[in-house]
Amino acid sequence: MPSVSLVDLIAAAQLGDRLISFPTDTLPALAARPQQASLIFTAKQRSLTKPLILMAAEAADLWPYVRGSEAEMAIWQQVADRYWPGALTLVLPASDRLPPGINPTDPTTVGLRVPHCAIACHILSQTQPLATTSVNRSGEPPLQTMTEINAQFPEVLTPSPKDLSLFSVPSCEGQPSTVVKWVGKGWEILRQGRIQFEA
């Protein structure tokens, strides 16, 4: 049965042998330990040219995965302070700590996000950063409810309705995060999503 207690869901994510899914402030996330990112590509039948993102409960958990000058780090921290937790994904230069499976065709960059969602942050605070993406077969619309996910991805663990009811889950209205990439001296918007980004 794919619907399990939060304790079991978190334990499975920590072990790394199962995919999990949970609500966020945008679309539900399909998640795995960063070292097991290949599980996500296989489940979604996803092209290796489409990178995953690292999601964490706090910005401090993500900074070890990036590299930049002091000045760049200061800029990135300012943006994080303004928009996180929230629906903004930052694509930044990756450090050598990043498992190559997150971005198989270009491991020099990594997308990062801290969601504004209590249950997501509760899970991520215990698992540490997870490789994530939306829940869908490649080319199909993202699934938006745990019921849909349970039906179409029976191998993926989701939080039980009882545990979900303990948290206030934001309405995501099907909008993904806005994605911006650091391009040396400024930002390039790769995808306009739920929030308006101002550099």
Secondary structure, DSSP 8 states (H G I E B T S, - for coil): --EE-HHHHHHHHHHTSS-EEE--SSS-EEEE-GGGTHHHHHHHT--TTS--EEE-SSGGGTGGGB---HHHHHHHHHHHHHH-SSSEEEEEEB-TTS-GGGSTT-TTEEEEE--S-HHHHHHHHHH-SEEEEESS-TTS----SHHHHHHH-TTSBEE-HHHHTTS-----TT---EEEEE-SSSEEEEE--SS----
